[in-house]
């Protein structure tokens, strides 16, 4: 039997790890939880939301795994409407419209990091 207990991290390809750290920490309020050298000049970088949970590993592009993709990452929020307004206020590339919130689908919206990676913010039920 396997001993898997949770999703520990999700990799997000970025062109510039320092720029990505600055975005995820200053714009999203994440914490830098790992920034360690490995291999020949590479770095392992992870950021995580303030409440903990799954971290995002900000990794250099490799082959077809390049920045500017739909990540499939949905970030949970206690107030998606407020987060949408705050991200727009701080000049994050965020979709104009919120989606859902009608009871069948939770309130949500998409935004993009500086590398064009698409992420979603979803209202917690």
Secondary structure, DSSP 8 states (H G I E B T S, - for coil): -----S--EEEEE-S-HHHHHHHHHHTT--EEEEEEEETTTEEEEEEE-TT-SSEEEEE--BTTB-SSSEEEEEEEES-HHHHHHHHHHTT-EE-SS-B--SSSS--EEEEE-TT--EEEEEE--
